[in-house]
Amino acid sequence: MYERMLDKQNEPTIAEMTTYCGENGELFTLLNEWLSQTYGTAQNVTFPYGNHYGWGITHRKK
């Protein structure tokens, strides 16, 4: 699955990203929920920093 997170052509779902985090998946989910609820942000899966960093979740104000 590591290769998929660096493949710009195949956008992962948030569930796949959570699974990728392994034992920290729950913390990943809690952090994203907290950011959305506390700051009213919308989550988007994005490939923001290029091939060395892969996919991430951005939080933007609505």
N, CA, C and O atoms as a GROMACS GRO file, in nm:
protein
  248
    1MET      N    1   0.082  -0.120   0.000
    1MET     CA    2   0.000   0.000   0.000
    1MET      C    3   0.086   0.126   0.000
    1MET      O    4   0.040   0.233  -0.041
    2TYR      N    5   0.211   0.116   0.045
    2TYR     CA    6   0.300   0.232   0.049
    2TYR      C    7   0.310   0.298  -0.087
    2TYR      O    8   0.307   0.421  -0.097
    3GLU      N    9   0.323   0.218  -0.192
    3GLU     CA   10   0.337   0.274  -0.326
    3GLU      C   11   0.213   0.356  -0.364
    3GLU      O   12   0.225   0.459  -0.430
    4ARG      N   13   0.097   0.310  -0.323
    4ARG     CA   14  -0.026   0.379  -0.359
    4ARG      C   15  -0.029   0.521  -0.302
    4ARG      O   16  -0.082   0.612  -0.366
    5MET      N   17   0.025   0.542  -0.185
    5MET     CA   18   0.021   0.674  -0.124
    5MET      C   19   0.112   0.772  -0.198
    5MET      O   20   0.100   0.893  -0.179
    6LEU      N   21   0.202   0.722  -0.282
    6LEU     CA   22   0.288   0.810  -0.359
    6LEU      C   23   0.247   0.816  -0.506
    6LEU      O   24   0.308   0.889  -0.584
    7ASP      N   25   0.145   0.742  -0.544
    7ASP     CA   26   0.098   0.738  -0.682
    7ASP      C   27  -0.004   0.847  -0.705
    7ASP      O   28  -0.118   0.837  -0.659
    8LYS      N   29   0.035   0.951  -0.776
    8LYS     CA   30  -0.052   1.066  -0.798
    8LYS      C   31  -0.175   1.032  -0.881
    8LYS      O   32  -0.275   1.104  -0.876
    9GLN      N   33  -0.170   0.923  -0.956
    9GLN     CA   34  -0.281   0.886  -1.044
    9GLN      C   35  -0.395   0.816  -0.970
    9GLN      O   36  -0.507   0.812  -1.021
   10ASN      N   37  -0.370   0.762  -0.851
   10ASN     CA   38  -0.470   0.687  -0.775
   10ASN      C   39  -0.497   0.755  -0.642
   10ASN      O   40  -0.424   0.735  -0.545
   11GLU      N   41  -0.601   0.835  -0.637
   11GLU     CA   42  -0.635   0.907  -0.514
   11GLU      C   43  -0.695   0.811  -0.411
   11GLU      O   44  -0.795   0.745  -0.439
   12PRO      N   45  -0.634   0.803  -0.291
   12PRO     CA   46  -0.688   0.715  -0.187
   12PRO      C   47  -0.808   0.778  -0.120
   12PRO      O   48  -0.826   0.900  -0.122
   13THR      N   49  -0.891   0.694  -0.060
   13THR     CA   50  -1.002   0.745   0.020
   13THR      C   51  -0.949   0.776   0.160
   13THR      O   52  -0.839   0.736   0.196
   14ILE      N   53  -1.029   0.848   0.237
   14ILE     CA   54  -0.988   0.877   0.375
   14ILE      C   55  -0.979   0.747   0.454
   14ILE      O   56  -0.892   0.733   0.540
   15ALA      N   57  -1.068   0.651   0.425
   15ALA     CA   58  -1.063   0.522   0.493
   15ALA      C   59  -0.932   0.448   0.462
   15ALA      O   60  -0.873   0.387   0.551
   16GLU      N   61  -0.886   0.454   0.338
   16GLU     CA   62  -0.760   0.391   0.302
   16GLU      C   63  -0.642   0.460   0.370
   16GLU      O   64  -0.546   0.395   0.411
   17MET      N   65  -0.650   0.592   0.383
   17MET     CA   66  -0.544   0.665   0.451
   17MET      C   67  -0.540   0.628   0.599
   17MET      O   68  -0.432   0.615   0.658
   18THR      N   69  -0.656   0.611   0.658
   18THR     CA   70  -0.665   0.571   0.799
   18THR      C   71  -0.605   0.433   0.818
   18THR      O   72  -0.530   0.410   0.912
   19THR      N   73  -0.638   0.341   0.729
   19THR     CA   74  -0.582   0.206   0.735
   19THR      C   75  -0.432   0.209   0.720
   19THR      O   76  -0.360   0.136   0.788
   20TYR      N   77  -0.383   0.293   0.633
   20TYR     CA   78  -0.239   0.307   0.609
   20TYR      C   79  -0.165   0.350   0.737
   20TYR      O   80  -0.050   0.313   0.758
   21CYS      N   81  -0.232   0.428   0.821
   21CYS     CA   82  -0.171   0.477   0.945
   21CYS      C   83  -0.153   0.366   1.048
   21CYS      O   84  -0.086   0.386   1.149
   22GLY      N   85  -0.213   0.250   1.024
   22GLY     CA   86  -0.197   0.136   1.114
   22GLY      C   87  -0.250   0.164   1.253
   22GLY      O   88  -0.365   0.205   1.269
   23GLU      N   89  -0.166   0.142   1.354
   23GLU     CA   90  -0.210   0.158   1.494
   23GLU      C   91  -0.242   0.304   1.528
   23GLU      O   92  -0.307   0.329   1.629
   24ASN      N   93  -0.197   0.398   1.447
   24ASN     CA   94  -0.228   0.539   1.470
   24ASN      C   95  -0.348   0.588   1.390
   24ASN      O   96  -0.377   0.708   1.388
   25GLY      N   97  -0.417   0.497   1.325
   25GLY     CA   98  -0.532   0.533   1.243
   25GLY      C   99  -0.641   0.605   1.322
   25GLY      O  100  -0.702   0.699   1.272
   26GLU      N  101  -0.666   0.560   1.444
   26GLU     CA  102  -0.768   0.624   1.526
   26GLU      C  103  -0.729   0.768   1.559
   26GLU      O  104  -0.814   0.857   1.558
   27LEU      N  105  -0.601   0.791   1.588
   27LEU     CA  106  -0.554   0.928   1.616
   27LEU      C  107  -0.567   1.016   1.492
   27LEU      O  108  -0.604   1.133   1.503
   28PHE      N  109  -0.537   0.960   1.376
   28PHE     CA  110  -0.552   1.031   1.249
   28PHE      C  111  -0.697   1.076   1.230
   28PHE      O  112  -0.723   1.191   1.192
   29THR      N  113  -0.790   0.985   1.255
   29THR     CA  114  -0.932   1.016   1.242
   29THR      C  115  -0.975   1.122   1.343
   29THR      O  116  -1.045   1.217   1.309
   30LEU      N  117  -0.933   1.105   1.467
   30LEU     CA  118  -0.971   1.201   1.572
   30LEU      C  119  -0.917   1.340   1.543
   30LEU      O  120  -0.987   1.439   1.565
   31LEU      N  121  -0.794   1.349   1.495
   31LEU     CA  122  -0.736   1.479   1.462
   31LEU      C  123  -0.814   1.548   1.350
   31LEU      O  124  -0.845   1.667   1.360
   32ASN      N  125  -0.846   1.474   1.245
   32ASN     CA  126  -0.921   1.533   1.134
   32ASN      C  127  -1.061   1.576   1.177
   32ASN      O  128  -1.108   1.682   1.136
   33GLU      N  129  -1.127   1.496   1.260
   33GLU     CA  130  -1.260   1.533   1.310
   33GLU      C  131  -1.251   1.656   1.399
   33GLU      O  132  -1.335   1.746   1.390
   34TRP      N  133  -1.149   1.662   1.485
   34TRP     CA  134  -1.133   1.776   1.574
   34TRP      C  135  -1.111   1.906   1.496
   34TRP      O  136  -1.171   2.009   1.525
   35LEU      N  137  -1.024   1.899   1.395
   35LEU     CA  138  -1.000   2.017   1.313
   35LEU      C  139  -1.127   2.064   1.243
   35LEU      O  140  -1.156   2.183   1.238
   36SER      N  141  -1.203   1.970   1.190
   36SER     CA  142  -1.327   2.004   1.120
   36SER      C  143  -1.429   2.067   1.214
   36SER      O  144  -1.493   2.166   1.180
   37GLN      N  145  -1.444   2.009   1.332
   37GLN     CA  146  -1.544   2.058   1.427
   37GLN      C  147  -1.501   2.188   1.495
   37GLN      O  148  -1.582   2.280   1.509
   38THR      N  149  -1.377   2.197   1.535
   38THR     CA  150  -1.329   2.314   1.609
   38THR      C  151  -1.317   2.438   1.521
   38THR      O  152  -1.353   2.548   1.562
   39TYR      N  153  -1.266   2.420   1.401
   39TYR     CA  154  -1.240   2.534   1.314
   39TYR      C  155  -1.335   2.544   1.195
   39TYR      O  156  -1.322   2.635   1.113
   40GLY      N  157  -1.430   2.452   1.185
   40GLY     CA  158  -1.527   2.456   1.076
   40GLY      C  159  -1.462   2.439   0.939
   40GLY      O  160  -1.499   2.508   0.844
   41THR      N  161  -1.366   2.349   0.929
   41THR     CA  162  -1.296   2.329   0.803
   41THR      C  163  -1.359   2.216   0.722
   41THR      O  164  -1.426   2.128   0.776
   42ALA      N  165  -1.337   2.221   0.592
   42ALA     CA  166  -1.377   2.114   0.503
   42ALA      C  167  -1.252   2.032   0.469
   42ALA      O  168  -1.145   2.088   0.444
   43GLN      N  169  -1.266   1.900   0.470
   43GLN     CA  170  -1.153   1.812   0.441
   43GLN      C  171  -1.148   1.779   0.293
   43GLN      O  172  -1.251   1.752   0.230
   44ASN      N  173  -1.029   1.780   0.237
   44ASN     CA  174  -1.006   1.740   0.099
   44ASN      C  175  -0.881   1.655   0.093
   44ASN      O  176  -0.779   1.688   0.153
   45VAL      N  177  -0.889   1.544   0.019
   45VAL     CA  178  -0.770   1.463  -0.005
   45VAL      C  179  -0.696   1.530  -0.120
   45VAL      O  180  -0.754   1.560  -0.224
   46THR      N  181  -0.566   1.554  -0.099
   46THR     CA  182  -0.489   1.627  -0.198
   46THR      C  183  -0.346   1.573  -0.206
   46THR      O  184  -0.299   1.505  -0.115
   47PHE      N  185  -0.279   1.604  -0.314
   47PHE     CA  186  -0.139   1.566  -0.337
   47PHE      C  187  -0.057   1.695  -0.336
   47PHE      O  188  -0.011   1.739  -0.441
   48PRO      N  189  -0.040   1.756  -0.218
   48PRO     CA  190   0.007   1.894  -0.212
   48PRO      C  191   0.157   1.920  -0.229
   48PRO      O  192   0.196   2.026  -0.276
   49TYR      N  193   0.241   1.825  -0.192
   49TYR     CA  194   0.383   1.858  -0.182
   49TYR      C  195   0.472   1.782  -0.278
   49TYR      O  196   0.595   1.789  -0.266
   50GLY      N  197   0.416   1.710  -0.373
   50GLY     CA  198   0.497   1.640  -0.471
   50GLY      C  199   0.525   1.495  -0.437
   50GLY      O  200   0.474   1.441  -0.339
   51ASN      N  201   0.606   1.435  -0.519
   51ASN     CA  202   0.628   1.290  -0.514
   51ASN      C  203   0.702   1.240  -0.391
   51ASN      O  204   0.701   1.120  -0.365
   52HIS      N  205   0.767   1.327  -0.316
   52HIS     CA  206   0.841   1.281  -0.199
   52HIS      C  207   0.752   1.267  -0.076
   52HIS      O  208   0.790   1.198   0.019
   53TYR      N  209   0.636   1.330  -0.077
   53TYR     CA  210   0.550   1.330   0.042
   53TYR      C  211   0.417   1.260   0.020
   53TYR      O  212   0.359   1.210   0.116
   54GLY      N  213   0.369   1.253  -0.100
   54GLY     CA  214   0.246   1.180  -0.129
   54GLY      C  215   0.119   1.253  -0.090
   54GLY      O  216   0.115   1.376  -0.084
   55TRP      N  217   0.016   1.174  -0.064
   55TRP     CA  218  -0.119   1.225  -0.038
   55TRP      C  219  -0.134   1.276   0.104
   55TRP      O  220  -0.065   1.230   0.195
   56GLY      N  221  -0.223   1.372   0.122
   56GLY     CA  222  -0.253   1.427   0.253
   56GLY      C  223  -0.395   1.480   0.255
   56GLY      O  224  -0.465   1.477   0.154
   57ILE      N  225  -0.435   1.526   0.369
   57ILE     CA  226  -0.568   1.586   0.384
   57ILE      C  227  -0.549   1.734   0.416
   57ILE      O  228  -0.477   1.770   0.509
   58THR      N  229  -0.613   1.817   0.337
   58THR     CA  230  -0.610   1.961   0.365
   58THR      C  231  -0.738   1.999   0.438
   58THR      O  232  -0.842   1.937   0.418
   59HIS      N  233  -0.728   2.099   0.521
   59HIS     CA  234  -0.843   2.155   0.591
   59HIS      C  235  -0.853   2.301   0.551
   59HIS      O  236  -0.760   2.378   0.571
   60ARG      N  237  -0.965   2.337   0.494
   60ARG     CA  238  -0.987   2.475   0.451
   60ARG      C  239  -1.119   2.525   0.507
   60ARG      O  240  -1.215   2.450   0.523
   61LYS      N  241  -1.120   2.653   0.538
   61LYS     CA  242  -1.244   2.714   0.586
   61LYS      C  243  -1.349   2.710   0.476
   61LYS      O  244  -1.319   2.730   0.359
   62LYS      N  245  -1.471   2.684   0.517
   62LYS     CA  246  -1.581   2.678   0.420
   62LYS      C  247  -1.615   2.813   0.365
   62LYS      O  248  -1.706   2.826   0.282
   0.00000   0.00000   0.00000
